[in-house]
């Protein structure tokens, strides 16, 4: 039991990645304080309360990203904090209110509480390759993306890439805060996450797989890269448990075309009815690059191959009647 006796907080705990982080932490013997917006909403909390070890070592707390002191109770007495809470939306009418404020202000609210809580030794933040890839000139096939790459906020604004903008601004603000306050912070930077679901409802990233099966291609992209939610959760926990862990950790899978994805799904599930994609593809948005993932492997995280991730995602979607 790595976490025996240690108390940690996970923000946005009912979310896709966070639920897996909570599951892993409980299995490793940690006591977990999980923040959710509404602890009485069983659709959001039931899957957490059903986890192994939850009865003994999981406590739910109500907290809201935009309420300044709302994380104090949950973080009090914690050894470490995992901040995963941030809205994921790709279509927004008011980017500032819907994405940027909760991402940036929410992150600073949580970090502020961590700073004031003397027991907190390390903070692990969830970012996204959206905070890495959006830059001018665009990335090409010879570019090797590593932890030094950041998206360009002014280019994100120009192109109205609001989600990447929210993730970039939040991560930039977090690094500035950590530097100014001498905080031990680690940032996990995953690509497009799929894999089995613990929560009962479909989340934005896994919805892509359902869309592809139904003949849609919501991102109008030919190429996709997937990273397994279980690998991402493990990287978060290893970032806490590895004393020498530092800085950012990029996690991304190999590039697969939408045609490869369908071919793989047909091979794995011959009975699955996969519609033909009739949608336009936007060549402008194609990001072909190489990703350097050796740093995250140094934490002892092996990345699951895309075929296995696709298989486990579809099995999970079937089990949850979401297909």
Protein Blocks (a to p, Z undefined) as FASTA:
>chain_A
ZZgoiacddehklpmklmmmmmmmmmnopacddddfblmlmklmmmmmmpghklmmpccd
dddfklmklmmmmmgopabdcdfbdcddfbdfblmlmmmmmmmmmmmmmmmmmmmmmklm
bdcddddfklmmgccddddfklccdfkbccdfklmmmnopaklmmmmmmmmmmmmmmmmn
opacddddddddedddfbfbdcfklmmmmmmmnopafkopabdcdddfklmmmmmmmmmm
mmkbgcjaddddddddfklmmmmmmmmmmmbccdddfbdcdfklpccddddfklmmmnop
acddfklmmmmmmmmmmmnopZZ
